[in-house]
Every structure is written in structure tokens, then in C-alpha cells.
Amino acid sequence: MVPPTRAVQHRHRLINLTILIGSLTIAPTLAGDDGEELPPSIRVVLENTAPLRYPRGRRLPLLLWPVQTGAVADAALQRKIIGDLNERGVAMIATWDISRKDQSLAESLGIARIQQELGLEVCVNANPVMYHFFNGDQNTAHLDAEGRPFFDESITSGRIGCPFRIDHRFEPMRAKIETFVNAYRAAGVPLDFVYGDWEIDGPLEINRAWEASRRCTVCRRRIADIDDFDAFGKAVRAKRAEVTRRCYARPILDHYPKALVGNYGVYPNNGTRYWYDYFEQFVKYHPHTMDQRAPYRRWYDDFAANHYTFAMPVVYPWARLYPWYDFPSGDYRWFYNMLLVASNAGRHTDPSVPIIPFVHWHTIYMPDPGDDTITQMSDHAYQELLWHMLLRGSDTFFLWCQKHESAKEVALLHRVWADALEYADWLNRGVPITFDVPGQQQPVVSALRLGKQILVRRTDFDDKYPGPVVLEVDGKRIPVPAAPGRCQVIAVE
């Protein structure tokens, strides 16, 4: 969602004595062999997950925001952290931070060497080295008819300027990425997964950006049909893709062509955006369609132009979407929208391209005002949603959460992801056979086909449909009975 905060990890000896009912007991610890304490973020993950019951095999690991602050100076403890996470199927993620380059390189390379030795994926958070193309420099601003610089004030950062006046920023921004990529090459370590959470920077067509660009003499010269919103939007998204392609994706992929490289919210799609980020506003003149009170805006599929090698949809319970719908079940209001987003990516992403969605359970209120009529999505509905996402093409998940949310978020997500490994062969080789999301509250069915069988999950939101739901497979009508909380394998004769 936002650039991650940087926490300083303090090392100290752990002596944890707890006095209960007058007696002295020693609390169990999760620590290295020398007694050194784990970083709190790692402790939360380990305490709210369990070692895998089913082998991960060639499934991608689970990716969790909290582990990004899990770097430690002690190599033995770092190895133990990486090993303990791997027992749970969770990948350690190093962070590239140019503001503390030497320390960040030492931590990141130390983690990569251990992962290389253990045969694990080398995973990186590149977000801190992706900001800022728009750094407040007047040379990046829009220019009005009198040549006066100005920025688009409708976007949170307050410094989004002209999409066509940032080319001089390419070299210094690319150099930040290359600092780390070149260090990995020199060290002879691989790069397997690199992600960014780059969002409130670079060319953007959202909010009142069109109005700003129509005032800008540079934009008017560069976009011939600027008074047509579609032409404006396509031109801006094309420039945005150029920015990340040249300064993020290519510097990595030119040296690590098999790496998975992607960014928050960029994925193949049907030209419709079903969600608004926290800094985005609905503007009536933006092309959109209505679904009940939900304004789905037109969007431009720039995934391929970025040269990204994995898709990263954002499947969040944004507070603003809850009152969009009139479904009797609050759970179905969340489920409906979030499955639309996941299915959009699943249907339109080539099967050879992994889908790694950002997921989250807690309602995201900010900056939306608190509203007592909004009910939290239930644990059950969220976990059912995760199952349906897996059966519609998601390859793993990336959890974003705030520190105080970590325990609950990690536990809910890990349980589904780990249990789904029982069906790893289906998830690896099966083909999704439906992406339909019912426009009225009724059972939802998702399925993978493998040979003459389907792996199917049915989720009900009320008791109005006790009988089988019919799923069409190759022109055959397959009845899917209710099976609360479990998957079914059904023959396709």
C-alpha cells in the first residue's frame, strides 16, 4: 500500500521470566542457538503458523509483509530464521534500501547467500529504490501557458507533475536499482522474486490529472487528442510503463531473465478497474460503468509494456466498496467485489505468468471515514475467498498488513495456503473452468479441471439454495452439491 517503514533491529540477550500465581516460570523462546532474540516481526509469523503438513514441492512460497524487517546481523540466527520460515512455506524477503546502502547490501547479500545454499528462492523488496521520479524538482512540474511550473494537487504526494518532463530522472533512478543488481551479480547469487509497491509516483491518470495535463503546454504538445480522456489515459499509462520498464524491470531482467519481477496493482485485465486505492477519487467524467452503486472505471492494460513477469492484483476489503452493494449478507458484499478483482486477473493472465495477488483481511478504512454500518468480513468468508482465488489461477499470495494486524492476518492466510498444498498437483497442472461471479447473492463455485476430474469448491452465503448448483464443463452439466468448508473431486464423464 505505502512505502514500508524502516525499523532498526536491536540485538540483545533474551531473559524472559514470567511470574504467574506467585511462581517463577521460564517462558518458551524462539531464538538462535546462542540465545539471541528473534526480531518481533519474525516471532509473530512463527507463532501464528505451523510447519507444513504437505510438501510445497514446486509451488511458490507464501510471501508475508512482516518478514521484510527480519534481517539480523548474526549469520547463524539469520540461517535459523530462514530455515524456520521455510518449514512453514514462507519466504524470507530482503529489502533494498539505498538510504542505508552499505547495511542494506550486507543484509540482503547475507540473506541471498543462505537462500542460495539452502536451494530456496531469493526474494527481494525493491520498493525503497523505486521512489521518487517526481521528487519535487521544478524541472518535473507541469508548465502552464505562461511557463509557470505547477503540480497536480489532487494526488496525495502533492508533487505529481508532467509525465513528459521526467526523462532526466531515469538515469539516477535506474542507477539505484543497478547498485543492488550489480552487487548480486558480483556475489554470484541469484534473484528469483523482486516486487515493488510503487504507486503514488510517476505518470498517473487518476483524480484530477486530466485537468492538470490540459493546462500543461508540454502535455498538450505530446498528446494530440488530449481533450479525449481515453487518449489521455492511454498516453499516460504508456509513459508510466516506460518509466518502470527502463528503470526497474529491464535492469533486473537483462541480467536475471528468469526472475519474477512485478509491481503492486499491475496485472492483465479486461479494461475495467473494480477498486480504488486509498489515494484515488471517483471523478464523474472518468469513463465508467455502474453496478448497483459501484462505479467501475475504465482502465488501461499496461502489463506487457512494463515487461513484468508476474501479475499482482490487489484484493483488499476497501471500506468504500461495502456500501456500493445491496446484498443481504455483508460477507457477500466483500466477497463479490474482491472475487471480481481476482477473477479479472485470472481470466486474462497467460497461464505461463504467475499471479501473486496482494491480499488483506482487516477492513481498510483510511482515508475513508469510520462508518458503523460497515461490518468486518468474517474469517470464514475471507478464507473461502482465498480458496476460490487459488482455483481461479492465483499461484500464491502476498500479504500486506500493519504491525498490529500481523498475528491475525498471518494466521488466517497461512492456514488456507498450507492446507491447499494437499491439492498441489491440481494447483500446478489444473485449468480453471469458470471465472463467473454471481451478480446476485447465491452460491459461488470455482473449479480446476485435470483430466476427467474437477476439483471444485462451493461457498454458500445463506440457506436458500440447498440443492446442487450446476456447473457446465465442455457442454456437460455437472451438479455440485453443498460441501461446507471443503473441496470436492467430481468426475466429468
TADA-V909106 format. One record per helix or strand. SS is the DSSP state (A for helix, B for strand). FROM is the first residue (numbers start at 1). TO is the last residue. Records with the same first field share a line. If there is no record, write none. Layout:
# TADA-V909106
SS: FROM-TO / FROM-TO
This chain:
# TADA-V909106
B: 13-13 / 17-20 / 23-26 / 31-31 / 36-37 / 62-64 / 90-90 / 93-95 / 123-125 / 142-143 / 149-150 / 152-152 / 160-160 / 193-196 / 260-263 / 272-273 / 288-291 / 294-298 / 310-311 / 314-315 / 318-318 / 354-359 / 364-364 / 396-399 / 431-432 / 444-450 / 453-459 / 469-473 / 476-480 / 487-491
A: 40-47 / 65-69 / 75-87 / 98-118 / 127-129 / 138-140 / 167-187 / 209-215 / 217-222 / 229-253 / 303-306 / 319-322 / 330-348 / 379-390 / 403-429
